[in-house]
């Protein structure tokens, strides 16, 4: 016997990947799952909640992949550039994560992300990377007069700039992100 929640999740992911969040319906998800539409609500309050769960899982997978595939022992500027490039590439290649750039969906994702403390799902990234930042500080590779927590907040702000592409001017991306990362990292290198 199949676990209904797992099957709903699997079918939801498939539908969202193929049709996007906005054009997907609970009825389509449940039809693919071979269950009555009403069964959905035994497991999820809304289509939004299912999507956010899938989004958070995909985001955590991407972050793990980035951490596992980046040589954290190279110089800080190269590491940050590589991580940002991999994050952007991963977000654009994954149809679920690409919804972050859909203005209508982004507001729902962002609101739910805050309400459900979704940052906890990527804490492993913060915990792992703050150790790298502290190591760089101890080795004199980046400034120690700024707390590691503040440096992590700066890195987070760089990533969030991507959500304002249209406001800034899409013609400037991804070069704008590269420059911001470069300028930020140069500002963090002791001089």
Secondary structure by P-SEA (a helix, b strand, c coil): cccaaaaaaaaaaaaaaacccccccaaaaaaaacccccccccccccaaaaaaaaaaaaaaaaaaaaaaaccccccaaaaaaaaaaaaaaaaaacccccccccaaaaaaaaaaaaaacccccaaaaaaaaaaaaaaaaaaccccccccaaaaaaaaaaaaacccccccccccccaaaaaaaaaaaaaaaccc
